[in-house]
Amino acid sequence: MARALVIGGTLFIGRALVDQLLERGDDVTIMHRGSGTPFGDRVGEIRCDRNDVAGVRAALGAERFDVVYDNVYDWQRGTTADQVIAAARAARGVSRYVFMSSIAVYSDDGEYDEDAPLVSSDVPNRYAGQKADSERALFELHRTDSVPVTTLRPAFVYGPNNPFDREAFFWDRIRSDRPIIVPEDGARRMQWVHSHDVARAAILAADNDIAIGHAYNVTSDQSITQIDLVKLLARIAGKPAHLVHIPRAQIQAAGGGLLAPPFYFGVYLDLPPIIARVDRVRSQLGLELTPLEDGLRETYRWYQRQQRPEPDFSWEDQLLQ
């Protein structure tokens, strides 16, 4: 039984991870800003803002963990490499520090394995730049201080408890017989991975010494176009997809957003393609991935049980007119 610290374990990937850690009998503590967790007294709690460097040092200074899973990124303020390194240094004596990065650390419009160069610090996408900086700093800490670091680079993550309006964005419209706005021809490709598989990859990375000092792409090996994704989601919902193709420039001129409302195609789902190769996570860690349709059908069953607020379609109606 390992004593595990999960930095951020109450929402999406972290929640799936804590579920799996508890299932196998680990002693789990969650560090987060909130109060209370979905797991009750089955986990310990450290209340701390991971972006507060001094607070993290104080909170972890007297604690000892076998493994640290670092899952948190602050979407409002960002999370810098210095803030990540503060946690890695404070968690002394761990057998593994597993950091959740992203395939966003690669440049747009390419196909990459884990040895590809990462984007620069000054890339316009702050999230990508800070994740890349954090990875560089962690691997430098591994080289200089022998901190046993592993980083994971998932693609678009889906599954129950997804806080991003992605698969649910489309189901809200499909079930209401609403038209789905498709930018251009809908041919941009993307890769997806189930939150359960990302959590499993983190545990495998912590359990296998071969993972020390390595990064792992975590995603399905098959990419899917935007339009085929919408059709798959419609098939799962058992309803037709009403597709309306609109030039991307027209959508953007009307104020359509990727990260801020009004969303036009799910959060972040209209980016230039980044395709990741996944040979390493399979060959070294033995990760078996959930087929996309199977995972989405499970997610749809979860979606049907939710009480979702009524979406505001007014911006879409104006654009469609």
N, C-alpha and C positions, 0 to 999 in steps of 0.2 A: 504493500500500500504506500503510495507516494503522498507527500504533503504538497498540494498544488495551490499556487496563487493565480487567479484569473483576474487580470486587469480588465474590467468590463465584462460582466457575465450575466446580465439581466435582460438583454434585448434579443439579439439575432444569432450571429455566429457564436458569441460567448455563451448564450443560453443553451444552444445545441451542444457546445463543448462541455458545459457543466453537467448537463444531463448524462453525457457519456462517461465523464469522470466519476460521477456518483454511482452510476450503474456498475462500474467495475470496482467500486469500493475505495476510491481515493478520498483523502481528507482535503476538502476544498474550502478555500477562503476567497471571497470576491472583494476586490477593491473597486469602489465606485463612488460617485458623488451623491447618489440617492440614499433613501432610507428604506430598508426592507428589500427582499428579493422574492422571486417566484418559488424559491426552494425552502422557505421557512427555516427551521432550526437544523436542517441538514447541512448547511454551510455556515462558515464564519464570515464576518463582515469587517472590512476596513473602510471607513468613510473618509475619502480623500479625493481631491481633484488631481488627476494624473498630470495635468499641466502645471501644477504647483510644485516646483522642484524642491523647495525646502520642505513642504508638507510631505512629499513622497519619501524624502530621505528620513524624515522623522518617523513616519508611519512604518517604514520597512526596516529601520535601523535595528530594532530589537527583535525582529521576526526572522525565522529561518524556514525556507521552503526548499523542496527538492527540485521543483520545476516552476517556472513562471511562464504563463501564456499572456502575451501582451496584445490585446485585441482592440484597444480604444483609439479612435481618432476623433478629435473635436471638430465637427463640421462647421461650427460657427467661428471659432477662433483659430483653427488649425492646431496641429501638434508638431512641434519642431524636433529635429534630431537631438538637440540638447535635452529636451524634456524626456525623450525616450532613453537616452543614455543615463540620465539621472536615475531612472528606475532600474536599469540594468546594473548600474554600479551599486545601488542600494541593496539589491537582492543578492547578497554575497553567498558564495558557496553552493550555488544551484548546479544541478547536473545538466540543465538545459534552459536556455532562454529562447522561447519560440515567439517570434514577432510576426504579426499579421500585416503583410504588405499588400501589393496589388499588381496585376499585369499593367496597370497604368504607369509603372516605372519604365516601360519601354516606349519608344517613339511610335507615333501614329503610322498607320499604313505599312505594317510589316509583319513578318512571322519570326518568332524568336524562341531560342532556348535560353536556359538560365545563365549562360555565359555571355549573352549579348550585353552591350553597354547600356547603362541606365541613363535616363534623362538628366539634364543639368539642373542645378539648383534654381536657375532663373526661368525655367519653363513657365509659360503662362498659366498652366493648370497647377495651382498651389498644392493641391492634394498630391499630385504625381511628384512634384518637386520635393515635398517634405517626406514622402514615403521613400523616395530614392536617397535623399540625404540621410534618413534614418538607417537605411540598410548599409550605406557606405560607412557610417559611424559605428554601427554594430559590428561589422566585419573587421573594422580597424581595431575595435576593442577586443575582438577575438584574437587578432594577430599580436597585439601588444600585451594584453593582460590575460590571455587564455580563457576568456569568458566563452562558455560553450553555446554559441549563438546558432540558431537556425531561423531562416525567414521563409514565409510562404507567400506566394503570389497568386491569389485566386482571380478568376475572371468575374463576370457578373454572377452574383450569388442570389439564389432564389430559395424559397422554402417557407414553411410556417414561421410566423412572427416577423416576416420581412418588414422593416420600418420604412423602406423606400417604396414609393408608389410605382411598381414595375408590373409584375404579372397581374396584380389586382387592378391596376390602372385599366388594362384592357378588358378584364372580366367585367368591371363596372359598366363599360360601354357595350360590350357584346350582349350581356344579359338584358340591357335596356334597349336593345335594337338600335343603338346609336351608331352613326358612321365613325369609322376609325380613320383619323388623319394619318396618311403615310407620306413621309418626306420623299420627294422625287419618285424614283421607281421602287423604293424599299429594298434595294439590293445590298446595302451595307451589311456586312457579316459580323456576327458576335459569337462568343462562347459563353456557356453557362455552367455553373456547378452548384450542386445542392449544398445547403448549409451543413447538413449531416456529414457530407463528404469532406468539407473543409475542416470541421471539427475532428473527424477521424484522422485526417492528414496531420493535424497538430499533435495528436496523441502519438501517432506513429513516429513523427519527428522527435518527440521527447523520449521515446522508448528505444530508438535505434542509434547507436553511436556513429554510424556512417553519416548521419545527418548533421553532425557538428561541423560548422563552418560552411554549410551549403544553403543555397536557395532552392526552392521548389515551385515550379508552376503547378497550379491546382485548378484544373478545368477539364471539361469533356474534350476529347480529341477531335470532335466534329463541330464545325461552326455551322451557324444557321443564319439565313438572311432575315432581315426585319419582317418582310412580308410572310415568309414561311413560319416565323414565330407566331405572328398574329393568327394565321390559319390554324396552327396547332392549338393555340389557346382556345380558339372558337370550337374546334372539334372536341376538345375536352369538355367545354361547356355545353356541347350539344346544340349549338346555334350557329347560324351563318355569320360570316364576318363581312360587314359592309365597308369596303375600302374606298377611300377618296384620296387620290394622289394630288399633292399640292407642292409646287416648287419650294425648296428649302428657303430660298431668299424671301419669298412671300411670307412664309411662316415666321421667319425671324423679324421681318419688317413689321409684322403685326404684334410683335412682343412675345412670341412663343419662347419658352425657356427649357433648358436642360436640367438646371439645378434649382431654379426658383420658378414659382408659378407665374403665368399659366403654362402648365406642361402640355406638350403636344404629342409626345410619343413615349411616355414613361420617363422616369428620372434617369438621365444620363444615357439613354438608349439610342442616341443618334450621333455617336462619335465616329470618327474615322476608324476603321477596323484595326485592332491589335490582336493577332493570332499567336497563341502560345503553344509550344510543343510540350508534351507531358510524358515523354519517355522516362525521365529521371524519377519522378514520383512513383511511377509504376515499377520500374526495375529495382530501385533502391529501397523503397518503403512498402511496396506491394499493395498500393492503394487501388481498390476496385471502385469504379465510379458508377453512380446511379444513372441509368438511362434517362435522358431528358424527359421523354413522355411519361415514364413511370413516376418520376419525381414531381412533375407538374400535376399529374392526376392526384397525387397525395396532397399537394399544396392546394389544389382546388377544393378538396374535401374540407381542408382547414378553413379556406376562404368562405365557404358556404355557412360555416358555423359562426362567423363574425357578425357583429352589429356595426356596419360601416356607416359613416355619415353620408348623406345624400350629396353626390358630387355636383359641383357647379359647372354647368356646360355652357354658360353664357358666352365666354370668350370663343369657344369652338364654334358656336352658332354664328357669331359675327364673321369669323374667318370663312366658314363654309358658304355663307351668303355671297 
